[in-house]
Amino acid sequence: MRKKISLLLLLSTSLVISADHHPLNDDKSNKETKKMEMEMEMEKRGMWKAEDCKKISQTSGAYLYFSGEAFKKRSSLEKDGNQIDAEKAFSEARALAELAANFAKNFEAYCKK
């Protein structure tokens, strides 16, 4: 269980770290200039870039998916009478759900306009 959670943390951290800023070229159209100005204004207010927000949202969704899978595993283990492994699967599901919730809170705080 710890290996799975450690792997998921490592993968999500790499997604967040890779979400950096790439400035637009000077020869872009007026529309892109306005978009850049709007993004800069959003950054001043603490808002994140759309690409970064998409990565945060996807990571939250992935954690939620894996949490659901762990819960399904728990249910089947419990039906088989394997209570110890069922409790471990439940702990894994709960930890992944908490990670999903944390990413969702970050999305809400920094990405919603």
Helices and strands as residue ranges (DSSP letters): H 2-17, H 30-44, H 50-79, H 83-110
